[in-house]
Amino acid sequence: ELARPALARVYEGSAYAESARLLDARYLLRSGRGEAALEAALANAEAGHPRARRALADMYASLERHAQAEPIYTALLAEDDDNWTLYFARAATRDAMGDWPAAEADLRKALEFSPDQPEVLNYLGYTWVDRGENLQEGLAMIRRAVEQRPNSAAIIDSLGWAYYRLGDYRQALLFLERAVELEPSSATLNDHLGDVYWRLGRRTEARFQWRRALTQDPDDAASIEAKLETGLPDPRAP
């Protein structure tokens, strides 16, 4: 709370004014005051600060107001069409809006301009694997991402999940256990580890991980509860 009065003392004509206003809006968002953060971001954009439109789009995306974020990213790309971060941000927004083909095109475009970005490699590779598409290419992308971020729980989880989707459960186990070691409070990672335990016949451990995931505010609690009730279906079933 001490930060905000200090930032407010940075006067508008200062070379640091833009940074101060952006930091203040981000602080409000981090502290759970989403509407106040959005008001601050809108005021910054109206004031004409150069980075304010991007910050406003990111704010809309953080608040899951993707339909408002997407056109701002598109407008920014019209002015800066070789910026991989903008393609990546728009891809995530389009994916959240349910337009995977457009998101996939943006991710490919981001990799054209920056081929070795681990975040982009992981996003595209993981989504392909999770959708059951381009499995080998997706696996190769995630491996490249892991080489650059060997201690990223999310990326290591992606690699384990790729092996899981390919049916290599023992290889998947190595990476999924490592991911949970790195980030034990993630519902998604614990849920994935439960799935691979089940496939390996370790049913008690699987249910333990699923119960643990339920305590960590998962995005889809109903599916985890269903697995606790009936387990996973036979992967050979149609």
Salt bridges, closest charged atoms under 4 A:
GLU1 OE2 - ARG33 NH2 3.03
GLU12 OE1 - ARG21 NE 3.43
GLU12 OE2 - HIS49 NE2 3.17
GLU18 OE2 - ARG51 NE 3.53
ASP24 OD1 - ARG4 NE 2.62
GLU35 OE2 - ARG65 NH1 3.62
ASP58 OD1 - ARG54 NE 3.12
GLU70 OE2 - ARG94 NH2 2.96
GLU79 OE1 - ARG53 NH2 2.64
GLU104 OE2 - ARG108 NH2 3.98
ASP106 OD2 - ARG90 NE 2.82
ASP106 OD2 - ARG94 NH1 3.18
GLU112 OE1 - LYS109 NZ 3.70
ASP116 OD1 - ARG144 NH2 3.05
GLU119 OE2 - ARG149 NH2 3.32
ASP130 OD1 - ARG165 NH1 3.83
GLU133 OE2 - ARG131 NE 3.11
ASP157 OD1 - HIS192 ND1 2.97
GLU181 OE1 - ARG178 NH1 3.61
ASP191 OD1 - LYS227 NZ 2.54
ASP195 OD1 - LYS227 NZ 2.81
GLU205 OE1 - ARG202 NE 2.78
ASP234 OD2 - ARG236 NH2 3.00
